[in-house]
Amino acid sequence: MATGQSTIYIIDDDASVRRALMRVMTQAGLPCKAFESSEAFLAVAAQGDKGCIVADMTMPGISGLELKTLLDSGGFQLSLVLLTAQDTDATRTAARNAGAAAYFRKPVDIQALLDAVRWACCPTSAEPGAFT
C-alpha cells in the first residue's frame, strides 16, 4: 500500500460510517481507503505508508486505541484520529495519552474532522485544537 502520497485510512466496523467518511474525504479531494476492522487494515499496511488513520475508538477485535499502540511498536509513522460514540473523560484521556492526533465524538463535525485530518497528514507548528 506504500505510495508517495498521503492517504486517509478509514477504519470503522459500521459500513454506513465508512461510506459517509469516504464520501466526505473524496469530496474534499483527499485520497482514502476504507477497512471494516483494524485487522483488515494491518493485513495490507506497509511501514512506508504515509497519511492518517481515522478510526473508531471501540471496535470488535483490535480497537482504534489498541491500533495506535501496535502502529507505534511496529515503526509506522501514521497519525491517528479517533472517533467515538461513547465520549467520556476516561476515553478522551486514553486517546490523548496514546498520542492520537485528534479525538471526536460522533456525530462528528465534518469541517473540524477535515481540518484535523489535514493537519495530521502535514502538521505545522499550530495544532487545530481537535480534542473536542
N, CA, C and O of each residue as an XYZ file, in Angstrom:
528
protein
N       0.809     -1.185      0.000
C       0.000      0.000      0.000
C       0.856      1.254      0.000
O       0.320      2.360     -0.081
N       2.150      1.115      0.087
C       3.029      2.279      0.176
C       2.990      3.094     -1.103
O       3.133      2.555     -2.201
N       2.795      4.409     -0.953
C       2.810      5.336     -2.069
C       3.528      6.583     -1.623
O       3.825      6.745     -0.439
N       3.815      7.477     -2.569
C       4.461      8.719     -2.214
C       3.489      9.754     -1.692
O       3.910     10.781     -1.161
N       2.190      9.506     -1.832
C       1.158     10.459     -1.457
C       0.489     10.040     -0.152
O       0.360      8.850      0.133
N       0.070     11.015      0.631
C      -0.643     10.717      1.871
C      -2.043     10.197      1.553
O      -2.728     10.705      0.665
N      -2.445      9.181      2.294
C      -3.763      8.575      2.146
C      -4.463      8.612      3.483
O      -3.827      8.481      4.528
N      -5.777      8.789      3.455
C      -6.583      8.714      4.660
C      -7.127      7.298      4.731
O      -7.829      6.858      3.820
N      -6.813      6.579      5.799
C      -7.277      5.217      6.011
C      -8.426      5.261      7.014
O      -8.224      5.610      8.178
N      -9.610      4.913      6.572
C     -10.800      4.935      7.410
C     -11.046      3.530      7.930
O     -11.151      2.584      7.149
N     -11.139      3.389      9.248
C     -11.366      2.084      9.860
C     -12.539      2.199     10.816
O     -12.457      2.868     11.846
N     -13.640      1.531     10.457
C     -14.837      1.546     11.298
C     -15.638      0.292     10.998
O     -15.775     -0.100      9.840
N     -16.167     -0.337     12.038
C     -16.933     -1.561     11.834
C     -18.345     -1.282     11.319
O     -19.045     -2.222     10.943
N     -18.775     -0.047     11.292
C     -20.094      0.333     10.795
C     -19.974      0.756      9.327
O     -19.351      1.772      9.018
N     -20.571     -0.026      8.430
C     -20.462      0.224      6.993
C     -20.998      1.603      6.607
O     -20.436      2.250      5.723
N     -22.063      2.061      7.245
C     -22.620      3.372      6.895
C     -21.661      4.497      7.289
O     -21.562      5.499      6.581
N     -20.968      4.342      8.391
C     -19.972      5.341      8.804
C     -18.812      5.340      7.813
O     -18.341      6.400      7.403
N     -18.353      4.149      7.429
C     -17.261      4.069      6.442
C     -17.649      4.771      5.145
O     -16.876      5.565      4.608
N     -18.846      4.478      4.642
C     -19.303      5.102      3.386
C     -19.377      6.625      3.528
O     -18.927      7.354      2.644
N     -19.939      7.099      4.630
C     -20.075      8.548      4.830
C     -18.713      9.225      4.897
O     -18.506     10.271      4.282
N     -17.780      8.628      5.645
C     -16.449      9.217      5.757
C     -15.700      9.163      4.427
O     -14.968     10.094      4.093
N     -15.873      8.096      3.677
C     -15.254      8.005      2.346
C     -15.781      9.120      1.448
O     -15.013      9.764      0.733
N     -17.087      9.344      1.487
C     -17.704     10.386      0.670
C     -17.151     11.766      1.059
O     -16.828     12.571      0.184
N     -17.041     12.039      2.353
C     -16.521     13.317      2.834
C     -15.081     13.525      2.367
O     -14.735     14.588      1.852
N     -14.252     12.508      2.551
C     -12.835     12.630      2.171
C     -12.686     12.799      0.664
O     -11.897     13.624      0.203
N     -13.438     12.025     -0.098
C     -13.372     12.096     -1.556
C     -13.808     13.468     -2.048
O     -13.159     14.057     -2.913
N     -14.910     13.981     -1.499
C     -15.392     15.311     -1.899
C     -14.405     16.404     -1.524
O     -14.360     17.450     -2.172
N     -13.615     16.170     -0.485
C     -12.593     17.137     -0.073
C     -11.300     16.962     -0.874
O     -10.334     17.695     -0.663
N     -11.281     16.001     -1.784
C     -10.103     15.783     -2.611
C      -8.991     15.017     -1.926
O      -7.838     15.071     -2.355
N      -9.335     14.294     -0.851
C      -8.339     13.522     -0.114
C      -8.412     12.049     -0.516
O      -9.477     11.439     -0.423
N      -7.299     11.473     -0.961
C      -7.316     10.056     -1.312
C      -7.566      9.206     -0.068
O      -6.961      9.440      0.977
N      -8.446      8.233     -0.180
C      -8.782      7.448      1.005
C      -9.073      5.995      0.653
O      -9.403      5.656     -0.483
N      -8.938      5.162      1.661
C      -9.253      3.737      1.581
C      -9.963      3.371      2.868
O      -9.658      3.920      3.927
N     -10.921      2.436      2.784
C     -11.693      2.082      3.972
C     -11.529      0.608      4.319
O     -11.345     -0.241      3.447
N     -11.601      0.329      5.614
C     -11.455     -1.026      6.141
C     -12.494     -1.246      7.234
O     -12.821     -0.329      7.988
N     -13.007     -2.469      7.311
C     -14.033     -2.798      8.302
C     -13.453     -3.131      9.664
O     -14.196     -3.260     10.637
N     -12.136     -3.273      9.750
C     -11.505     -3.601     11.029
C     -10.032     -3.215     11.004
O      -9.431     -3.024      9.947
N      -9.479     -3.109     12.190
C      -8.042     -2.848     12.300
C      -7.253     -4.008     11.705
O      -6.213     -3.808     11.077
N      -7.757     -5.217     11.910
C      -7.077     -6.400     11.380
C      -7.006     -6.362      9.856
O      -5.978     -6.709      9.275
N      -8.095     -5.939      9.204
C      -8.102     -5.844      7.735
C      -7.088     -4.798      7.265
O      -6.400     -5.001      6.264
N      -7.001     -3.696      7.981
C      -6.015     -2.672      7.638
C      -4.598     -3.205      7.820
O      -3.758     -3.059      6.932
N      -4.333     -3.819      8.961
C      -2.985     -4.312      9.253
C      -2.527     -5.386      8.269
O      -1.329     -5.556      8.044
N      -3.479     -6.109      7.687
C      -3.140     -7.164      6.723
C      -2.504     -6.595      5.460
O      -1.785     -7.309      4.761
N      -2.757     -5.320      5.154
C      -2.217     -4.727      3.929
C      -1.325     -3.511      4.182
O      -0.737     -2.972      3.244
N      -1.221     -3.080      5.422
C      -0.432     -1.885      5.747
C       1.053     -2.150      5.546
O       1.542     -3.256      5.779
N       1.749     -1.126      5.115
C       3.198     -1.204      4.935
C       3.849     -0.092      5.735
O       3.273      0.986      5.885
N       5.030     -0.340      6.243
C       5.713      0.613      7.112
C       5.940      1.966      6.444
O       6.000      2.980      7.140
N       6.064      2.013      5.147
C       6.318      3.273      4.455
C       5.072      4.059      4.103
O       5.169      5.121      3.488
N       3.891      3.557      4.483
C       2.651      4.268      4.172
C       2.668      5.663      4.793
O       3.164      5.862      5.902
N       2.117      6.618      4.055
C       2.045      7.998      4.528
C       0.582      8.393      4.651
O      -0.245      8.006      3.826
N       0.269      9.158      5.676
C      -1.088      9.656      5.802
C      -1.600      9.617      7.213
O      -0.862      9.802      8.181
N      -2.895      9.369      7.302
C      -3.592      9.461      8.572
C      -4.669      8.381      8.633
O      -5.323      8.079      7.635
N      -4.836      7.824      9.785
C      -5.906      6.857     10.025
C      -7.018      7.566     10.782
O      -6.768      8.265     11.764
N      -8.244      7.380     10.317
C      -9.430      7.837     11.041
C     -10.130      6.562     11.483
O     -10.660      5.824     10.653
N     -10.135      6.299     12.780
C     -10.640      5.017     13.278
C     -11.618      5.185     14.427
O     -11.522      6.108     15.236
N     -12.571      4.248     14.468
C     -13.475      4.160     15.609
C     -12.643      3.720     16.810
O     -11.799      2.830     16.701
N     -12.883      4.338     17.928
C     -12.101      4.027     19.123
C     -12.423      2.640     19.667
O     -11.529      1.945     20.150
N     -13.687      2.230     19.594
C     -14.079      0.928     20.130
C     -14.707      0.095     19.016
O     -15.792      0.403     18.524
N     -14.012     -0.948     18.637
C     -14.484     -1.888     17.613
C     -14.218     -3.294     18.115
O     -13.369     -3.496     18.983
N     -14.943     -4.271     17.574
C     -14.601     -5.666     17.897
C     -13.163     -5.957     17.450
O     -12.678     -5.368     16.485
N     -12.507     -6.840     18.135
C     -11.114     -7.147     17.796
C     -10.211     -6.039     18.278
O     -10.321     -5.594     19.420
N      -9.315     -5.588     17.413
C      -8.363     -4.535     17.765
C      -9.066     -3.185     17.672
O      -9.502     -2.778     16.595
N      -9.174     -2.498     18.798
C      -9.826     -1.187     18.820
C      -8.909     -0.142     18.195
O      -7.722     -0.388     17.979
N      -9.476      1.024     17.910
C      -8.671      2.124     17.392
C      -7.566      2.520     18.344
O      -6.459      2.860     17.925
N      -7.873      2.475     19.626
C      -6.876      2.811     20.641
C      -5.736      1.784     20.655
O      -4.565      2.157     20.726
N      -6.075      0.516     20.590
C      -5.052     -0.539     20.547
C      -4.249     -0.466     19.254
O      -3.060     -0.781     19.241
N      -4.897     -0.051     18.167
C      -4.210      0.072     16.882
C      -3.054      1.063     16.984
O      -1.982      0.823     16.428
N      -3.262      2.166     17.685
C      -2.200      3.169     17.841
C      -0.962      2.555     18.499
O       0.164      2.821     18.079
N      -1.171      1.743     19.520
C      -0.063      1.075     20.211
C       0.665      0.128     19.260
O       1.895      0.102     19.234
N      -0.084     -0.648     18.481
C       0.520     -1.578     17.525
C       1.310     -0.841     16.451
O       2.409     -1.260     16.089
N       0.757      0.248     15.943
C       1.452      1.021     14.916
C       2.758      1.593     15.451
O       3.797      1.523     14.795
N       2.691      2.156     16.642
C       3.896      2.729     17.240
C       4.973      1.671     17.458
O       6.146      1.912     17.174
N       4.581      0.497     17.960
C       5.568     -0.556     18.215
C       6.106     -1.159     16.920
O       7.195     -1.733     16.909
N       5.345     -1.032     15.824
C       5.785     -1.564     14.534
C       6.563     -0.570     13.702
O       6.972     -0.889     12.585
N       6.776      0.624     14.218
C       7.561      1.609     13.495
C       6.787      2.377     12.426
O       7.401      3.028     11.581
N       5.467      2.319     12.441
C       4.665      3.061     11.472
C       4.661      4.539     11.828
O       4.745      4.900     13.002
N       4.563      5.390     10.817
C       4.574      6.837     11.016
C       3.212      7.461     10.733
O       3.135      8.655     10.443
N       2.146      6.687     10.810
C       0.805      7.189     10.517
C       0.197      7.867     11.743
O       0.262      7.340     12.853
N      -0.392      9.037     11.527
C      -1.123      9.724     12.585
C      -2.476      9.044     12.754
O      -2.961      8.372     11.843
N      -3.079      9.223     13.919
C      -4.368      8.587     14.198
C      -5.351      9.604     14.742
O      -5.072     10.310     15.711
N      -6.512      9.664     14.096
C      -7.646     10.460     14.561
C      -8.685      9.463     15.037
O      -9.093      8.579     14.284
N      -9.115      9.599     16.283
C     -10.070      8.656     16.864
C     -11.471      9.249     16.923
O     -11.651     10.429     17.225
N     -12.463      8.405     16.626
C     -13.871      8.766     16.722
C     -14.531      7.837     17.734
O     -14.169      6.665     17.832
N     -15.499      8.357     18.485
C     -16.210      7.504     19.428
C     -17.638      7.983     19.617
O     -17.922      9.179     19.538
N     -18.519      7.053     19.864
C     -19.897      7.370     20.234
C     -20.034      7.364     21.744
O     -21.079      7.745     22.272
N     -18.998      6.939     22.445
C     -19.030      6.796     23.897
C     -18.006      7.738     24.531
O     -17.017      7.301     25.120
N     -18.263      9.025     24.399
C     -17.351     10.049     24.877
C     -17.419     10.170     26.396
O     -18.483     10.415     26.964
N     -16.277      9.998     27.040
C     -16.163     10.191     28.483
C     -14.815     10.852     28.760
O     -13.951     10.918     27.885
N     -14.652     11.332     29.967
C     -13.345     11.878     30.347
C     -12.267     10.815     30.208
O     -11.149     11.108     29.783
N     -12.603      9.578     30.566
C     -11.627      8.481     30.505
C     -11.215      8.185     29.066
O     -10.033      7.956     28.809
N     -12.165      8.184     28.110
C     -11.799      7.890     26.716
C     -10.980      9.034     26.127
O     -10.035      8.797     25.374
N     -11.336     10.268     26.464
C     -10.539     11.419     25.997
C      -9.112     11.341     26.524
O      -8.154     11.564     25.783
N      -8.978     11.028     27.797
C      -7.652     10.923     28.406
C      -6.864      9.773     27.780
O      -5.674      9.920     27.501
N      -7.511      8.642     27.560
C      -6.836      7.487     26.940
C      -6.351      7.829     25.537
O      -5.237      7.464     25.162
N      -7.171      8.523     24.763
C      -6.779      8.912     23.407
C      -5.587      9.868     23.438
O      -4.637      9.719     22.670
N      -5.652     10.833     24.320
C      -4.560     11.807     24.442
C      -3.270     11.109     24.880
O      -2.205     11.355     24.314
N      -3.368     10.241     25.886
C      -2.189      9.534     26.388
C      -1.593      8.589     25.352
O      -0.387      8.344     25.357
N      -2.428      8.060     24.465
C      -1.943      7.161     23.415
C      -1.258      7.920     22.287
O      -0.588      7.314     21.450
N      -1.418      9.226     22.258
C      -0.777     10.019     21.217
C      -1.629     10.247     19.987
O      -1.103     10.545     18.915
N      -2.943     10.109     20.129
C      -3.825     10.379     18.989
C      -3.679     11.840     18.576
O      -3.535     12.724     19.420
N      -3.717     12.081     17.266
C      -3.612     13.447     16.756
C      -4.865     14.250     17.076
O      -4.805     15.465     17.267
N      -6.009     13.552     17.135
C      -7.279     14.218     17.436
C      -8.275     13.172     17.920
O      -8.085     11.969     17.741
N      -9.325     13.661     18.527
C     -10.362     12.807     19.112
C     -11.698     13.528     18.947
O     -11.832     14.692     19.326
N     -12.686     12.831     18.379
C     -14.004     13.421     18.163
C     -15.092     12.464     18.614
O     -14.967     11.246     18.488
N     -16.154     13.038     19.141
C     -17.328     12.222     19.446
C     -18.244     12.237     18.226
O     -18.309     13.216     17.483
N     -18.942     11.129     18.047
C     -19.908     11.008     16.955
C     -21.245     11.564     17.430
O     -21.584     11.393     18.601
N     -22.004     12.211     16.584
C     -21.658     12.561     15.203
C     -20.591     13.655     15.184
O     -20.576     14.551     16.027
N     -19.718     13.557     14.219
C     -18.553     14.428     14.164
C     -18.840     15.666     13.311
O     -19.570     15.597     12.323
N     -18.262     16.778     13.703
C     -18.317     17.999     12.909
C     -17.384     17.779     11.719
O     -16.173     17.646     11.897
N     -17.938     17.742     10.518
C     -17.179     17.375      9.318
C     -16.023     18.340      9.057
O     -14.915     17.898      8.752
N     -16.257     19.636      9.170
C     -15.169     20.586      8.904
C     -14.046     20.427      9.914
O     -12.872     20.485      9.550
N     -14.391     20.228     11.173
C     -13.364     20.026     12.200
C     -12.578     18.746     11.918
O     -11.359     18.718     12.089
N     -13.267     17.686     11.486
C     -12.583     16.430     11.147
C     -11.634     16.640      9.973
O     -10.486     16.198     10.020
N     -12.099     17.307      8.925
C     -11.236     17.560      7.764
C     -10.017     18.391      8.157
O      -8.907     18.115      7.702
N     -10.214     19.398      8.994
C      -9.082     20.213      9.457
C      -8.075     19.358     10.225
O      -6.867     19.477     10.025
N      -8.585     18.497     11.103
C      -7.702     17.632     11.899
C      -6.957     16.641     11.013
O      -5.772     16.387     11.231
N      -7.635     16.080     10.021
C      -7.007     15.111      9.111
C      -5.921     15.794      8.299
O      -4.824     15.258      8.145
N      -6.222     16.966      7.782
C      -5.210     17.695      7.001
C      -3.995     18.035      7.866
O      -2.854     17.911      7.422
N      -4.250     18.464      9.096
C      -3.146     18.772      9.999
C      -2.341     17.511     10.327
O      -1.111     17.549     10.368
N      -3.040     16.397     10.560
C      -2.362     15.146     10.917
C      -1.503     14.633      9.764
O      -0.465     14.010      9.992
N      -1.927     14.889      8.538
C      -1.135     14.456      7.377
C       0.066     15.358      7.138
O       1.081     14.912      6.602
N      -0.040     16.608      7.526
C       1.027     17.576      7.300
C       1.038     18.560      8.455
O       0.626     19.708      8.288
N       1.504     18.131      9.633
C       1.449     19.007     10.807
C       2.294     20.251     10.666
O       3.358     20.247     10.047
N       1.792     21.306     11.254
C       2.530     22.569     11.313
C       2.776     22.871     12.782
O       2.520     22.026     13.640
N       3.252     24.028     13.071
C       3.536     24.361     14.463
C       2.263     24.623     15.260
O       2.307     24.615     16.490
N       1.135     24.853     14.602
C      -0.108     25.143     15.311
C      -1.070     23.956     15.215
O      -1.423     23.522     14.118
N      -1.479     23.449     16.341
C      -2.454     22.363     16.366
C      -3.843     22.914     16.143
O      -4.112     24.059     16.508
N      -4.762     22.109     15.535
C      -6.098     22.608     15.262
C      -6.997     22.599     16.495
O      -8.143     23.040     16.407
N      -6.525     22.119     17.629
C      -7.377     22.057     18.800
C      -8.470     21.034     18.651
O      -9.623     21.303     18.988
N      -8.129     19.860     18.150
C      -9.134     18.884     17.756
C      -9.542     17.911     18.830
O     -10.278     16.970     18.534
N      -9.106     18.083     20.062
C      -9.573     17.212     21.133
C     -10.885     17.762     21.661
O     -10.939     18.395     22.715
N     -11.972     17.495     20.878
C     -13.296     18.019     21.227
C     -14.269     16.917     21.522
O     -15.430     17.186     21.832
